[in-house]
Amino acid sequence: MSILVRYWRFNRLNAKGQVIVKEIAEAKSFIQKQCLDLADQSPLSDAVMQSHLFALVRKNDSIAEICLRCFISEQIKQVCINLERQFGNNHQYFC
């Protein structure tokens, strides 16, 4: 269940450039329910979860879209952290 936390925590930057993580309770309960539904079909992975969420988004499910936005926000945060590790000290790049 630990990898699924990325689907209900939204990352954003505040005015000072600090990462603010907001847990979205509705998304958390939604993802937990989806896990139960998907566990019977195949091993749960990001690919399976995202495919399922995209199918729900096409049916205008707004909470599925929020879950995908949370996942994307985590990916963006990780890219920023990696860029800071690579270039932060030498080029004053800070995330």
C-alpha positions, -999 to +999 in steps of 0.1 A: +000+000+000+030+023+005+034+031-032-002+041-035+002+070-012+014+089-043-022+089-055-038+108-026-010+132-016-008+164-036+026+182-036+028+219-043+053+247-037+045+277-015+058+312-021+090+304-002+097+274-025+089+249+002+071+217-007+036+215+009+020+181+009-017+179+013-034+145+019-068+143+002-090+120+022-116+115-005-088+104-029-073+081-003-106+062+003-112+061-034-078+046-041-081+021-013-115+009-028-100+007-063-072-015-049-097-039-036-115-040-070-082-043-090-065-069-068-087-096-081-078-089-117-040-086-118-010-078-097-013-041-087+013-018-103+014+018-113+006+008-149-025-011-139-036+017-115-030+045-140-048+026-168-078+021-146-078+057-135-075+070-170-105+049-180-125+064-151-114+100-162-127+093-197-161+086-180-158+121-162-148+107-128-133+138-112-118+120-082-099+097-105-084+128-121-074+142-087-056+109-080-037+112-112-028+148-105-015+137-071+007+111-088+020+136-113+028+161-085+049+134-068+068+128-101+075+165-105+087+167-069+111+138-075+125+154-107+131+187-088+149+168-060+171+150-086+179+183-103+188+199-070+211+170-062+228+172-096+231+210-100+221+227-068+255+233-052+274+244-084+246+264-101+225+277-073+195+256-083+173+249-054+139+232-054 
